[in-house]
Each structure stands twice: as C-alpha cells, then as structure tokens.
Amino acid sequence: MKKLYLVTAVAAAALAVSGCGGKGGKLDKGQVVASVDGEEITVFELNAELQASQVPPGTDRKVAEQMALQRIIERKILAKVAREQKLDKTPAFLIQERRADELILTTMLRDKIASGIAQPTDTEIEKYQAAHPDRFAQRKVYTIDQVVFPPPSSAEKLKQFAPLKTIDQLVAKLSADGVQFRRAPSQIDTAALPPEIAGKIAALPPQEMFILPSQQGLTANVITATTVQPLPADQARNLALNALRSERFSKAADAQLNDRLKKARETVKYQPGYSAPPQLQGNAPKPAAPGAAAPAAGNAN
C-alpha cells in the first residue's frame, strides 16, 4: 500500500510568520525594532517575516528588512481593526486558527525528525545514482498523447476503466459519460518520477496506456516518442541528495510515528458516511520531508 504524506509548504510559511512563540509559551525577548500601539515587534519576528517572504539572492538586506517590517506593521494594524469588529470571535476565524496551529505543529514535528537524520555522503549519493539510471545517466523524456480528466466519484466507477487499453477507448467512454476532459500532447520526465513508477512505465509494451494522478485530476498517457537525456552532474547530485534525505526521513517518521498513529486511529469515531476510504485505513498521513514534494502515486499497468 502506498504511503500518503501531508504536504506542509503552507505550514512552513505559517511557522516562519509565527516567529518563535505561541499560545502555549512566551516569545523570547529580543531587540525591539518597532512598536504598534505599544505592541513590540522584535528582531525575531522580523527575521521570521524575511524567511517567509523568501527574499531573492542578491537583494539588499536592509531594504528587505524595511519592506518586511512595513508588512508586519500593516498586518498588525489591520488585525487590530478586524478584532475591533469582533472577527476573531467568529466560527470561521476559530476554524482557521485551529488549522494554522495544527499545520505549524506538524511542521515543527517534521523538522524535529529531520534534524536527527544523518546527511548522505558522496559515496552514498553516487551509489544511489548508479542504482537508478532512469533518473540520472539514462534519464528519459517521454513525449506522450495525454488525456486529463477528473477522477471517478467511486471505486466502482474507477473499475470501469480497467478494460480500456487505448486513448481512443478512454475518450469514447468519457464522452459517453458526459465527463469533461482535455486531450493534448505533453511530456513526462523520468527524473521527476518515483523510481518504482518510472520502472513500470519503462516495462510497458509499446502504445500501452497508463494512468497517473496529477494536480488536475487523472491523466491517461500513451508514449509516442522517447529521448534519452542524461541529467547534468549538478542537477543529478541535488536530486539524489534530496531523494536520499526523503527516504531517510520516511524511515525515521515510520519508526517514530507508526505505532502512535495506529493506536490513535483505533480511537477515531466516524459519523455515517465519513469513514476513511479502504486505501487509507491503517495508513495515516505522516509529515513530508523538508523540501520534498509529495511522492506521486499511479497506475502504470
């Protein structure tokens, strides 16, 4: 069963903005850089704002600080106006506040786990590249005929796609079902795929259709051309480094969280119609490795 991961890019930004304190503790005292109606803004909060804004390299530090400080000041002024209008007492605010707290804590948990992971050595990076030629020395760029369509609303409807072997058959079914879709040529880069997915695609017979998830829904794909483009050395090293970090993070997260998640999920009580789908039962999401995108899952059969 494939693992699911909680992608926490939003949480990372929220954490940076939040600075180094929260409801449960006190902010460290630091140099005060400004105050708004008596509320102090410290250098810690300013640095957190700079981190969240991802200042481009080469930007003058002082200019970036001044712009970041103005954002903080404006945000505090507008937040005060919102509180005066009692918006912080509304259900919508309380829900978003709870969600932000959970995302921040999840990010902090992720970073704590990641801090205990040994960094890959040059030898390990080289071995990883040699073990995954489809991502490095034999990296392939597939030109594909692709159809993008929304995922079926149920497992039963998904099974109806199993007998389909060609793009034209899929298009005919989607049209008959009144499902909107988009068909256009595209590309797939094996360097961006998880190794197991790249391996399955490489083993497919010519003109075999395979389905993968995407941000837009599902994609049905047929390879029309293949080009071998070895990944440049610097890009290859960074890709291998991040992949090894992600693997080690996943193992560390499993070791630390699996038992806790399993026991906690056993206590969850669902109302009718809201239970977890079968593919998720017993397989709770874990924090994603720092800087890692959620692994793609797919059906390449």
C-alpha positions as CSV (number, residue, x, y, z in Angstrom):
1,M,0.0,0.0,0.0
2,K,1.3,3.4,-0.9
3,K,2.0,5.9,1.8
4,L,0.4,9.3,1.9
5,Y,2.2,12.4,3.1
6,L,1.0,15.7,4.4
7,V,2.5,18.4,2.3
8,T,3.3,21.3,4.6
9,A,4.5,24.1,2.4
10,V,1.7,26.3,3.7
11,A,2.6,25.3,7.3
12,A,6.2,26.2,6.7
13,A,5.2,29.7,5.8
14,A,2.9,29.9,8.7
15,L,5.6,28.8,11.0
16,A,8.0,31.4,9.7
17,V,5.5,34.1,10.1
18,S,4.5,33.0,13.6
19,G,8.1,33.6,14.9
20,C,9.2,31.6,17.9
21,G,6.3,31.7,20.3
22,G,2.6,30.7,20.6
23,K,-0.3,30.3,22.9
24,G,1.5,27.7,25.0
25,G,4.6,29.8,25.6
26,K,6.2,33.1,25.7
27,L,8.2,34.9,22.9
28,D,11.9,35.2,23.6
29,K,12.9,38.7,24.4
30,G,15.0,40.3,21.7
31,Q,15.9,43.7,20.2
32,V,12.8,45.7,19.6
33,V,12.7,47.2,16.1
34,A,9.3,48.9,16.2
35,S,6.1,49.1,18.1
36,V,2.5,49.4,17.1
37,D,0.1,50.9,19.7
38,G,2.5,49.6,22.4
39,E,2.9,46.1,20.9
40,E,6.5,45.5,20.3
41,I,8.0,44.0,17.1
42,T,11.3,42.2,17.8
43,V,14.1,41.2,15.5
44,F,13.0,37.6,15.9
45,E,9.6,38.5,14.3
46,L,11.3,40.5,11.6
47,N,13.7,37.6,10.7
48,A,10.7,35.2,10.6
49,E,9.0,37.6,8.2
50,L,12.1,37.6,6.0
51,Q,12.3,33.9,6.0
52,A,8.6,33.5,5.0
53,S,9.0,36.0,2.1
54,Q,11.9,34.1,0.5
55,V,14.0,37.1,-0.4
56,P,15.7,36.6,-3.7
57,P,19.5,36.2,-3.6
58,G,21.4,39.5,-4.0
59,T,18.7,41.6,-2.5
60,D,20.0,44.4,-0.2
61,R,19.5,43.1,3.3
62,K,18.5,46.5,4.8
63,V,15.9,47.2,2.0
64,A,14.5,43.7,2.5
65,E,14.2,44.3,6.3
66,Q,12.5,47.6,5.8
67,M,9.9,46.1,3.4
68,A,9.3,43.2,5.8
69,L,8.9,45.5,8.8
70,Q,6.3,47.5,6.9
71,R,4.4,44.3,6.1
72,I,4.4,43.4,9.8
73,I,3.2,46.8,10.9
74,E,0.4,46.9,8.3
75,R,-0.7,43.4,9.2
76,K,-0.8,44.3,12.9
77,I,-2.8,47.5,12.3
78,L,-5.3,45.7,10.1
79,A,-5.6,42.8,12.5
80,K,-6.4,45.2,15.3
81,V,-9.2,46.7,13.1
82,A,-10.5,43.1,12.5
83,R,-10.5,42.4,16.2
84,E,-12.4,45.7,16.9
85,Q,-15.0,44.3,14.5
86,K,-15.1,41.0,16.5
87,L,-14.0,39.0,13.5
88,D,-11.7,37.0,15.9
89,K,-14.8,35.7,17.6
90,T,-16.4,34.2,14.5
91,P,-16.5,30.4,13.8
92,A,-14.6,31.0,10.5
93,F,-11.7,32.5,12.3
94,L,-11.6,29.9,15.0
95,I,-11.6,27.1,12.4
96,Q,-8.7,28.8,10.5
97,E,-6.8,29.4,13.7
98,R,-7.1,25.8,14.7
99,R,-5.9,24.6,11.3
100,A,-3.0,27.0,11.3
101,D,-1.9,25.7,14.8
102,E,-2.1,22.1,13.6
103,L,-0.1,22.9,10.4
104,I,2.6,24.7,12.4
105,L,2.9,21.9,14.9
106,T,3.1,19.3,12.1
107,T,5.9,21.3,10.5
108,M,7.8,21.5,13.8
109,L,7.4,17.8,14.3
110,R,8.7,17.2,10.7
111,D,11.7,19.5,11.3
112,K,12.5,17.7,14.7
113,I,12.5,14.3,13.0
114,A,14.6,15.7,10.1
115,S,17.2,17.2,12.5
116,G,18.2,13.7,13.7
117,I,18.8,12.3,10.2
118,A,22.4,11.7,9.1
119,Q,23.3,13.6,5.8
120,P,24.1,11.3,2.8
121,T,27.8,11.0,2.0
122,D,29.2,11.5,-1.5
123,T,29.7,7.7,-1.8
124,E,26.0,7.1,-0.9
125,I,24.9,9.7,-3.5
126,E,27.0,8.1,-6.2
127,K,25.6,4.6,-5.4
128,Y,22.0,6.0,-5.5
129,Q,22.6,7.4,-8.9
130,A,24.0,4.2,-10.2
131,A,21.1,2.2,-8.8
132,H,18.5,4.5,-10.5
133,P,19.8,5.0,-14.1
134,D,16.3,6.1,-15.3
135,R,16.6,9.2,-13.2
136,F,20.2,10.0,-14.0
137,A,22.5,8.6,-16.6
138,Q,19.7,7.0,-18.6
139,R,17.1,9.7,-17.8
140,K,14.3,9.6,-20.4
141,V,11.9,12.3,-21.6
142,Y,8.7,10.8,-23.0
143,T,6.6,12.6,-25.5
144,I,3.0,11.5,-24.8
145,D,-0.5,11.7,-26.0
146,Q,-2.3,12.7,-22.9
147,V,-5.9,13.0,-21.7
148,V,-6.6,14.9,-18.4
149,F,-9.9,14.1,-16.7
150,P,-11.4,14.3,-13.2
151,P,-11.2,11.1,-11.1
152,P,-14.3,8.9,-10.9
153,S,-16.6,9.6,-7.9
154,S,-16.4,6.0,-6.6
155,A,-14.3,2.8,-6.7
156,E,-17.0,1.1,-8.7
157,K,-16.8,3.7,-11.5
158,L,-13.0,3.5,-11.4
159,K,-13.2,-0.2,-12.1
160,Q,-14.9,0.6,-15.4
161,F,-11.7,2.0,-16.7
162,A,-9.8,-1.3,-16.2
163,P,-10.7,-2.9,-19.6
164,L,-9.7,0.2,-21.6
165,K,-6.4,-0.2,-23.5
166,T,-6.2,2.8,-25.7
167,I,-6.7,6.6,-25.5
168,D,-9.5,6.5,-28.1
169,Q,-11.4,4.0,-26.0
170,L,-11.0,6.2,-22.9
171,V,-12.1,9.3,-24.9
172,A,-15.2,7.4,-26.1
173,K,-16.1,6.4,-22.6
174,L,-15.6,9.8,-21.1
175,S,-17.7,11.4,-23.9
176,A,-20.5,8.8,-23.4
177,D,-20.5,9.5,-19.7
178,G,-20.6,13.3,-20.2
179,V,-17.3,13.8,-18.5
180,Q,-15.2,16.8,-19.5
181,F,-11.6,16.1,-20.4
182,R,-8.7,17.7,-22.2
183,R,-6.5,15.9,-24.8
184,A,-3.1,17.3,-25.8
185,P,0.5,16.3,-26.3
186,S,2.7,16.5,-23.2
187,Q,5.9,15.2,-21.7
188,I,7.0,13.0,-18.8
189,D,10.5,13.3,-17.3
190,T,11.6,10.1,-15.6
191,A,13.9,12.2,-13.3
192,A,10.7,13.6,-11.7
193,L,9.1,10.2,-11.2
194,P,9.4,7.9,-8.2
195,P,11.7,5.0,-9.3
196,E,9.0,2.4,-9.0
197,I,6.7,4.3,-11.3
198,A,9.5,5.0,-13.8
199,G,10.3,1.3,-13.8
200,K,6.7,0.3,-14.5
201,I,6.4,2.8,-17.4
202,A,9.7,1.5,-18.9
203,A,8.4,-2.1,-18.8
204,L,5.1,-1.3,-20.7
205,P,4.6,-2.7,-24.2
206,P,4.6,-0.1,-27.0
207,Q,1.4,2.1,-27.2
208,E,0.2,0.7,-23.8
209,M,-2.0,3.3,-22.0
210,F,-1.2,4.1,-18.3
211,I,-2.9,6.3,-15.8
212,L,-1.2,8.6,-13.4
213,P,-2.5,11.2,-10.9
214,S,-1.9,14.9,-11.4
215,Q,-2.8,18.2,-9.8
216,Q,-5.7,18.5,-12.3
217,G,-7.1,15.0,-11.6
218,L,-6.1,11.9,-13.5
219,T,-4.0,11.6,-16.7
220,A,-4.2,8.8,-19.3
221,N,-1.0,8.6,-21.3
222,V,0.5,6.8,-24.3
223,I,4.1,7.2,-25.2
224,T,4.7,8.4,-28.8
225,A,8.4,9.2,-28.6
226,T,11.4,8.6,-26.2
227,T,14.5,10.7,-25.8
228,V,17.4,9.8,-23.6
229,Q,18.8,13.0,-21.8
230,P,21.3,12.3,-19.1
231,L,20.8,14.7,-16.2
232,P,23.6,17.3,-15.7
233,A,26.0,16.4,-12.9
234,D,25.0,19.2,-10.6
235,Q,21.3,18.5,-11.0
236,A,21.8,14.8,-10.6
237,R,23.7,15.3,-7.3
238,N,21.0,17.5,-5.9
239,L,18.2,15.2,-7.0
240,A,20.0,12.1,-5.5
241,L,20.7,14.1,-2.3
242,N,17.1,15.1,-1.8
243,A,15.8,11.6,-2.7
244,L,18.1,10.0,0.0
245,R,17.1,12.6,2.5
246,S,13.4,11.9,1.8
247,E,13.9,8.1,2.1
248,R,15.7,8.5,5.4
249,F,13.1,10.9,6.7
250,S,10.3,8.4,5.7
251,K,12.1,5.6,7.7
252,A,12.6,7.8,10.7
253,A,9.0,9.0,10.6
254,D,7.8,5.4,10.4
255,A,9.9,4.4,13.3
256,Q,8.7,7.3,15.5
257,L,5.1,7.6,14.5
258,N,3.7,4.3,13.1
259,D,2.8,2.8,16.5
260,R,1.4,6.1,17.8
261,L,-0.7,6.6,14.6
262,K,-2.0,3.1,14.6
263,K,-3.2,3.3,18.2
264,A,-4.7,6.8,17.8
265,R,-6.6,5.8,14.7
266,E,-8.2,2.9,16.6
267,T,-9.9,5.5,18.8
268,V,-11.3,7.6,16.0
269,K,-15.1,7.5,15.7
270,Y,-16.7,8.4,12.4
271,Q,-20.2,9.5,11.7
272,P,-22.1,7.5,9.0
273,G,-20.7,8.4,5.5
274,Y,-17.5,9.9,6.7
275,S,-15.3,6.9,7.4
276,A,-11.8,6.7,5.8
277,P,-11.7,5.0,2.3
278,P,-10.3,1.5,2.3
279,Q,-7.0,2.5,0.8
280,L,-6.3,4.9,3.7
281,Q,-7.4,2.7,6.6
282,G,-4.4,1.9,8.8
283,N,-2.2,4.2,6.7
284,A,-2.3,7.6,8.2
285,P,-0.5,10.6,6.6
286,K,2.9,11.5,8.0
287,P,4.7,14.8,7.7
288,A,6.6,15.3,4.5
289,A,10.4,15.5,4.5
290,P,11.7,19.1,4.4
291,G,11.9,20.3,0.8
292,A,10.3,17.2,-0.6
293,A,7.3,17.1,-2.7
294,A,4.6,14.5,-2.1
295,P,5.5,11.3,-3.9
296,A,3.4,10.6,-6.9
297,A,1.3,7.5,-6.9
298,G,-0.1,6.0,-10.0
299,N,-1.3,3.1,-12.0
300,A,1.2,2.0,-14.7
301,N,-0.2,-1.3,-15.7
